[in-house]
Amino acid sequence: MPRAKAAASAGNDTAEQQIRKLWSGGARREAAEVFKAAEFSEAQSDAILADLPDLRPLISQ
């Protein structure tokens, strides 16, 4: 997905903002794709998943 790759390449902070924006706008699958494409540290991943627990099943697909 081009959106996901663009967000991931822009940096982790931007990717996290993009995930939250997509998620709050109802674009759940796109948010999951951005999450998968980004290279977050374990701490960053844990923080995002703690705030968006429904994201976990989507990234596992």
Wavefront OBJ file of the C-alpha trace (Angstrom):
o trace
v 0.000 0.000 0.000
v 1.679 3.257 -1.113
v 0.240 5.307 1.750
v 1.760 2.983 4.307
v 5.209 3.037 2.733
v 5.159 6.822 2.394
v 4.244 7.290 6.039
v 6.832 4.791 7.233
v 9.616 6.392 5.249
v 8.818 9.825 6.676
v 9.897 8.708 10.147
v 8.436 7.055 13.189
v 6.866 10.192 14.653
v 5.133 10.938 11.394
v 4.102 7.294 11.032
v 2.630 7.300 14.519
v 0.694 10.491 13.764
v -0.537 8.963 10.502
v -1.672 5.797 12.308
v -3.621 7.816 14.865
v -5.161 10.030 12.167
v -6.224 7.059 10.045
v -7.514 5.196 13.090
v -9.612 8.111 14.347
v -10.965 8.608 10.832
v -12.119 4.995 10.665
v -9.453 3.771 8.220
v -8.477 0.815 10.411
v -6.851 -1.399 7.784
v -4.787 1.495 6.440
v -3.625 2.288 9.983
v -2.573 -1.346 10.377
v -0.614 -1.204 7.101
v 1.231 1.935 8.231
v 2.022 0.239 11.552
v 3.398 -2.838 9.788
v 5.499 -0.761 7.389
v 7.013 1.448 10.104
v 10.063 0.380 12.066
v 9.111 1.214 15.642
v 11.133 0.341 18.688
v 9.542 -2.189 20.999
v 8.639 0.607 23.430
v 6.976 2.667 20.684
v 5.032 -0.349 19.421
v 3.874 -1.177 22.934
v 2.735 2.411 23.524
v 0.757 2.566 20.282
v -0.853 -0.818 20.898
v -1.708 0.187 24.472
v -3.558 3.237 23.127
v -5.130 1.361 20.202
v -5.687 -2.212 21.432
v -8.031 -3.061 18.538
v -5.100 -2.517 16.177
v -3.345 -5.700 17.325
v -5.665 -8.184 15.539
v -5.433 -6.171 12.306
v -1.634 -6.230 12.263
v -1.694 -9.972 12.887
v -3.614 -10.635 9.672
l 1 2 3 4 5 6 7 8 9 10 11 12 13 14 15 16 17 18 19 20 21 22 23 24 25 26 27 28 29 30 31 32 33 34 35 36 37 38 39 40 41 42 43 44 45 46 47 48 49 50 51 52 53 54 55 56 57 58 59 60 61
